[in-house]
Amino acid sequence: MADYILENGFVVCMDKDGRTIEDGAVVVEGNRILAVGKTHEIKKKYHAEERINVKGKAIMPGFITTHNHMYNSLTRYMDIPIPHEIYVNFGERLTRWWWPKIEDTCTINDAYIGALLASVEMLKRGITCTADLQEGQNLIPGVLDYLAKAVEEVGIRACLSFEATDRVSYEKGQLGLRENEEFIKKWNSKKDTRILGMVGVHTAFSCHPETLRKAREIADKYKCGIQIHIAQSTYEVELIREKYGVEGSVEFLDKIGFLGPDVNAAHGIYISKKEIEIWRRNDVGLSFNVKSNMLGANGIPPVIELLKRSCKVGLGVDGVNVFDMFELMLLAAALLRTHYLDRSLLPARQVLEMATIGGARVLMLDKEIGSLEPGKKADIIVVDLSGKPHLTPVFNKLEALAFAARGTDVDMVMVDGKVVVQDKKILTVDEEKVLEKAKEAAIKYQERAIEASIQPKWTLPPKK
């Protein structure tokens, strides 16, 4: 007997055939999907401990965010003074203000509580899997264990890594790589785990080539994948061009043998036509961090050109503002249609794909999650489409899900076959206590950030 049957809903499979099923049902046994089909057919073949009527609602794969910094759930609304000339200059803001004030004042407890808060918010809004890149050079060793603790408690699925960088010293960069490797060894051999480790590195400009090559060696050894920011700013690309005599970050990383299909690259904005072909040849995955790029005035990545070349593209929250994939789907389509003056770009089905199976492909998890198919992990969300002004009337349900629904419309969430959100309420932790802890931690965190000094002009410390 199965554990659950979700029945009488509009099923969005996100499989290779793009199936949708009116009056459909999904059967869950253990932590996997047993069957998907018409409700009347499922009823004939299967019985379950619990049948859940989702009439008027959509049954979908859980959303997957391909790039995040969960600790920024504590920092996203802080009020920290910043001079205008630094605020408007990406390189100055990152190296002179963000690093000393946000990253270097973060504590392990902040990282843990931030991960708790972010995980609660993501689950309630239908995000069942997140790829996280923890920043903060004062948090090692040990911070990834605290992220895993938060993830375990809340019940989300996560690919966790620490941002190794030589920005403080080459020795610190090696400690960052060790943090990743030890975590990968601890988690990636576990059976049916919701938590996986990846190798995390900051950027091509803040790491020596030796650090980047070592990251590649670790990823190859454990077959675990890499998270990195690539070509997020003109600041980065200009540094790389000047130092290495190449067109940009993508060409440089290709020359040192870093790129590959296991690379989850955040941003990917400033890449040349030549580098687009390098990207395609290496089958690199893009995390399209649309809201982060828009609010930061960073630019627009060549998403359409990459999609035309069958490259992998997912959507990333990037620790910014509200952690809502419905919002990101709408912004992605609106931005790219406006940029190219072409309203045919990113139709509903394609942008839904980016938020689900596309993200799974970027993380190399598409055999396990990202679609509703028998044998896959039961990461499922139920979205209420009934009785709401902004969702009435609904004739084209895919359009409504992609461009009108919001995270607050998510009614139920299941991760790994376990119901973690029911009637919009998180079941795994005490949400009120998480909110109180977050408020308390953020007050002290902001005080430290305000007291920290803006740093002088930064240059990469030499390798000793």
C-alpha positions in Angstrom: 0.0 0.0 0.0 1.3 3.5 -0.9 1.6 6.3 1.6 -0.1 9.1 -0.2 -2.4 9.7 -3.2 -2.8 13.3 -4.3 -5.9 13.2 -6.4 -8.3 15.4 -8.5 -5.7 18.0 -9.3 -4.1 19.6 -12.4 -0.8 17.7 -12.7 2.1 19.5 -14.3 4.6 16.7 -14.9 7.6 18.6 -16.4 8.7 15.4 -18.1 10.3 15.2 -21.6 6.8 15.1 -23.2 5.6 18.1 -21.3 2.5 16.3 -20.1 -0.2 18.0 -18.1 -3.1 16.0 -16.7 -6.5 17.4 -15.9 -8.2 15.6 -12.9 -4.9 13.9 -12.3 -3.2 12.1 -9.4 0.2 11.3 -8.0 1.0 8.2 -5.9 3.8 8.4 -3.4 5.4 5.4 -1.7 8.3 6.0 0.7 10.3 8.8 -0.6 9.6 8.2 -4.3 6.8 8.7 -6.8 5.1 5.4 -7.6 2.6 6.5 -10.3 1.2 9.5 -12.2 -2.0 9.5 -14.1 -5.7 10.2 -14.3 -7.5 10.1 -11.0 -10.0 7.5 -12.0 -7.3 5.2 -13.4 -5.1 5.7 -10.3 -8.0 4.8 -8.0 -8.5 1.5 -9.7 -4.9 0.4 -9.3 -3.6 1.9 -6.1 -4.5 2.3 -2.4 -2.9 4.5 0.1 -2.7 5.3 3.8 -3.8 8.8 3.1 -5.7 10.3 0.1 -5.5 14.0 -0.3 -8.1 15.8 -2.4 -6.5 18.7 -4.3 -9.5 19.7 -6.5 -9.0 23.2 -7.8 -5.2 23.0 -7.3 -2.1 22.2 -9.3 0.3 19.4 -8.5 3.8 20.2 -9.6 7.5 19.3 -9.0 9.0 21.3 -6.2 11.0 24.4 -7.4 14.8 24.3 -7.5 16.8 27.4 -6.9 20.3 26.9 -8.4 22.1 29.7 -6.6 21.6 31.0 -3.1 23.3 32.5 0.0 20.9 31.5 2.8 22.6 33.6 5.5 21.6 36.7 3.5 18.1 36.1 4.8 19.4 38.0 7.9 21.1 40.8 5.9 18.7 41.5 3.0 16.9 44.4 4.9 19.7 45.7 7.0 20.2 49.5 7.3 24.0 49.9 7.0 25.4 53.2 5.8 27.3 53.1 2.5 28.9 56.0 0.6 27.2 56.6 -2.8 30.4 56.3 -4.8 30.9 52.8 -3.3 27.2 51.8 -3.6 27.1 52.4 -7.4 30.5 50.7 -8.1 30.2 46.9 -8.1 33.9 46.2 -7.4 34.2 48.9 -4.7 31.0 47.7 -3.1 32.0 44.1 -3.0 35.7 44.4 -2.0 35.7 47.4 0.3 32.2 47.3 1.8 30.5 43.8 1.4 33.5 41.7 2.4 34.4 43.5 5.6 30.9 44.5 6.7 28.7 41.5 5.6 30.9 38.5 5.1 33.6 39.1 7.8 31.2 40.0 10.6 29.0 36.9 10.1 29.2 34.2 12.8 28.5 30.5 12.6 25.4 31.1 14.6 24.2 33.7 12.1 24.8 31.2 9.2 22.8 28.6 11.1 19.9 30.8 11.9 19.9 32.4 8.5 19.7 28.9 6.9 16.8 28.1 9.2 14.9 31.2 8.2 15.7 30.8 4.5 14.7 27.2 4.5 11.3 27.9 6.2 10.6 30.7 3.7 11.6 28.6 0.7 9.6 25.6 1.7 6.5 27.7 2.4 6.9 29.2 -1.1 7.3 25.9 -2.9 11.1 25.7 -3.2 12.1 22.2 -2.3 15.8 22.2 -3.3 18.4 24.9 -2.9 22.0 25.2 -4.0 23.8 27.3 -1.4 27.2 28.9 -1.5 28.2 30.0 2.1 30.4 33.1 2.2 32.5 34.3 5.1 36.2 33.6 5.6 35.9 33.6 9.4 33.4 30.7 9.4 35.8 27.9 8.7 36.3 25.2 9.8 32.8 23.9 10.5 30.2 26.2 9.0 28.9 23.7 6.6 28.0 21.3 9.4 25.8 24.1 10.8 24.1 24.6 7.5 23.4 20.9 7.3 21.9 21.0 10.8 19.5 23.7 9.7 18.6 21.9 6.5 18.0 18.7 8.4 15.7 20.3 10.9 13.6 22.2 8.4 13.4 19.4 5.8 14.5 21.0 2.6 16.8 19.4 0.0 20.1 21.2 -0.4 23.4 21.2 -2.2 25.8 22.9 0.2 29.2 24.4 -0.4 31.6 26.9 1.1 33.0 29.8 -1.0 36.7 29.1 -1.1 38.7 32.2 -2.1 42.2 33.6 -1.9 40.9 37.1 -1.2 42.4 37.0 2.3 45.3 34.7 1.6 46.2 31.7 -0.4 46.3 29.7 2.8 42.7 30.7 3.6 41.7 29.5 0.1 43.1 26.1 0.8 41.2 26.0 4.1 38.0 26.7 2.2 38.7 23.9 -0.2 39.3 21.6 2.8 36.0 22.6 4.3 34.2 21.6 1.1 36.1 18.3 0.7 35.5 17.2 4.3 31.8 17.9 4.0 31.6 16.1 0.7 33.3 13.0 2.2 30.8 13.1 5.1 27.6 13.4 3.1 27.8 12.3 -0.5 28.2 8.6 0.2 25.1 8.5 2.3 22.1 6.7 0.9 19.0 8.7 0.0 20.4 11.8 1.7 18.6 15.2 1.1 22.0 16.9 1.6 24.9 16.8 -0.8 28.2 18.7 -0.8 29.6 20.5 -3.8 32.9 22.3 -4.2 32.4 26.1 -3.8 34.7 28.8 -5.1 34.1 32.5 -5.3 35.3 33.8 -8.7 38.2 33.6 -11.2 39.5 37.0 -10.1 39.6 36.2 -6.3 41.3 32.9 -6.7 44.8 31.9 -7.9 44.8 29.4 -10.8 46.2 26.8 -8.4 43.2 27.1 -6.2 40.8 26.8 -9.1 42.7 23.7 -10.4 42.5 22.2 -7.0 38.8 22.8 -6.9 38.5 20.9 -10.2 40.5 18.0 -8.8 38.2 17.7 -5.8 35.1 17.8 -8.0 36.6 15.1 -10.3 37.6 12.9 -7.4 34.2 12.9 -5.8 32.0 13.6 -8.9 30.2 16.3 -6.9 30.0 19.4 -9.0 31.2 23.0 -8.5 29.5 26.2 -7.6 31.1 29.5 -8.7 30.2 33.1 -9.7 31.3 33.7 -13.3 31.3 37.1 -15.2 29.0 38.8 -12.9 30.5 42.3 -13.5 32.7 44.3 -15.8 35.0 44.7 -12.8 35.7 40.9 -12.8 36.1 40.6 -16.6 38.4 43.6 -16.8 40.7 42.2 -14.1 40.8 38.8 -15.9 41.6 40.4 -19.3 44.4 42.5 -17.9 46.0 39.7 -15.9 45.7 36.8 -18.3 45.3 38.3 -21.7 42.0 36.5 -22.6 38.6 37.7 -23.6 37.1 37.1 -20.2 36.5 34.7 -17.3 35.0 31.9 -19.4 38.0 31.7 -21.7 40.4 31.9 -18.7 38.6 29.1 -16.9 38.5 27.0 -20.0 42.2 27.4 -20.5 43.0 26.1 -17.0 40.7 23.1 -17.4 38.1 24.3 -14.9 34.9 24.2 -16.9 32.7 21.1 -17.4 29.1 19.9 -17.3 29.3 19.8 -13.5 29.9 23.5 -13.1 26.9 25.5 -11.8 27.9 29.1 -12.9 26.0 32.0 -11.2 25.3 35.1 -13.3 27.3 34.6 -16.6 26.5 38.1 -17.7 29.7 39.4 -19.4 30.6 36.6 -21.8 31.6 37.2 -25.4 30.3 35.4 -28.5 33.4 33.3 -28.5 32.9 32.4 -24.9 29.3 31.4 -25.5 30.6 28.7 -27.7 33.2 27.7 -25.0 30.3 27.6 -22.5 28.2 25.3 -24.9 31.2 23.0 -25.6 31.8 22.5 -21.9 28.0 22.1 -21.2 28.2 24.5 -18.3 25.0 25.2 -16.3 23.8 28.7 -15.8 22.0 30.0 -12.7 20.0 32.9 -14.1 19.8 35.2 -11.0 17.3 37.6 -12.6 16.2 39.6 -9.6 19.7 39.9 -8.1 21.1 41.1 -11.5 18.2 43.6 -11.9 18.4 45.1 -8.4 22.2 45.3 -8.6 22.1 46.8 -12.1 24.6 44.1 -13.1 23.3 43.3 -16.6 21.6 40.6 -18.5 23.2 37.2 -19.3 22.8 35.8 -22.8 20.1 33.4 -21.6 18.3 33.2 -25.0 21.5 32.5 -26.9 22.4 29.7 -24.4 18.9 28.2 -24.6 19.1 28.2 -28.4 22.3 26.1 -28.0 20.5 23.7 -25.6 22.5 24.8 -22.6 21.3 24.1 -19.1 19.6 27.1 -17.4 18.0 27.3 -13.9 16.8 30.2 -11.8 18.6 31.5 -8.7 17.3 33.3 -5.7 20.8 34.6 -4.8 19.9 35.6 -1.2 18.0 38.6 -2.5 14.7 40.0 -1.1 11.8 37.6 -1.2 12.7 34.0 -1.9 9.9 33.3 -4.4 10.4 31.4 -7.6 7.0 32.5 -9.0 8.4 36.0 -8.8 11.6 35.0 -10.6 9.7 33.3 -13.4 7.7 36.4 -14.1 10.8 38.7 -13.9 12.8 36.4 -16.2 10.2 36.4 -18.9 9.4 40.1 -18.6 13.1 41.2 -18.6 14.1 39.1 -21.6 11.0 40.0 -23.6 11.6 43.7 -23.0 15.3 43.4 -23.7 14.8 41.7 -27.0 11.4 43.4 -27.8 10.0 39.9 -28.4 7.0 38.8 -26.5 7.3 35.2 -27.8 10.4 34.6 -25.6 10.2 32.4 -22.5 6.6 31.1 -22.8 5.0 29.6 -19.7 6.1 26.0 -20.2 9.8 27.0 -20.8 10.0 29.3 -17.7 8.4 26.6 -15.6 11.0 24.2 -16.9 13.8 26.6 -15.8 12.3 26.6 -12.3 12.1 22.8 -12.1 13.7 20.3 -14.3 16.1 22.9 -15.8 17.4 23.6 -12.3 17.8 19.9 -11.7 19.9 19.6 -14.8 22.2 22.4 -13.7 22.7 20.6 -10.4 23.1 17.2 -12.2 20.1 15.9 -10.2 17.6 15.5 -13.1 17.5 11.7 -12.7 16.2 12.2 -9.2 14.2 15.4 -9.0 12.7 18.2 -11.1 9.7 16.3 -12.7 6.8 14.1 -11.6 7.7 10.7 -13.0 7.6 7.2 -11.5 10.8 6.4 -9.7 11.8 10.0 -9.0 12.1 11.5 -5.5 8.7 12.7 -4.2 9.5 16.5 -4.1 6.0 17.8 -4.8 4.1 21.1 -4.3 0.4 21.8 -4.5 -0.6 25.3 -5.6 -4.1 26.6 -4.9 -5.6 28.1 -8.0 -9.2 28.6 -6.7 -11.2 31.3 -5.1 -8.6 34.2 -5.5 -9.1 37.4 -7.4 -5.6 37.3 -9.0 -6.3 33.7 -10.1 -9.9 34.1 -11.3 -10.8 33.0 -13.9 -8.1 30.6 -14.9 -8.4 28.9 -18.3 -4.7 28.6 -19.2 -3.3 27.1 -16.0 0.3 27.0 -17.2 0.2 30.8 -17.8 -1.4 31.3 -14.4 1.3 29.2 -12.7 4.2 30.8 -14.5 3.1 34.5 -14.4 0.3 35.0 -11.9 0.6 32.7 -8.9 2.8 33.6 -6.0 4.6 31.7 -3.3 1.7 32.5 -0.9 -0.5 30.4 -3.1 1.4 27.2 -2.2 -0.8 25.1 -0.1 1.2 21.9 0.5 4.8 20.8 0.1 6.3 17.4 0.2 10.1 16.7 0.2 11.5 13.2 -0.1 8.0 11.8 0.5 7.4 13.7 3.7 4.8 16.4 4.1 6.7 19.5 5.4 4.1 22.2 4.7 0.3 21.6 5.1 -2.4 24.3 4.8 0.5 26.8 4.3 2.0 26.0 7.7 5.5 24.6 8.2 5.3 21.3 10.1 8.9 20.6 10.9 10.0 23.5 13.1 8.4 26.2 15.3 8.2 29.1 12.8 7.6 31.7 15.6 10.8 30.6 17.4 12.8 30.7 14.1 11.5 34.3 13.5 12.4 35.4 17.0 15.9 33.9 16.7 16.4 35.6 13.4 15.4 39.0 14.8 17.7 38.6 17.7 20.7 37.5 15.6 20.2 40.2 13.0 20.2 43.0 15.6 23.7 42.0 16.8 24.9 41.2 13.3 23.9 44.6 12.0 25.6 46.3 15.0 28.9 44.5 14.1 28.4 45.4 10.4 27.9 49.1 11.1 31.0 49.1 13.4 33.2 47.4 10.8 35.4 49.7 8.7 35.3 50.2 5.0 38.5 48.7 3.6 41.2 50.2 1.4 41.4 49.3 -2.3 41.8 45.5 -2.6 44.2 43.4 -4.6 44.7 39.7 -4.7 47.3 38.7 -2.1 50.3 36.9 -3.7 50.7 33.2 -3.3 53.5 32.6 -0.8 
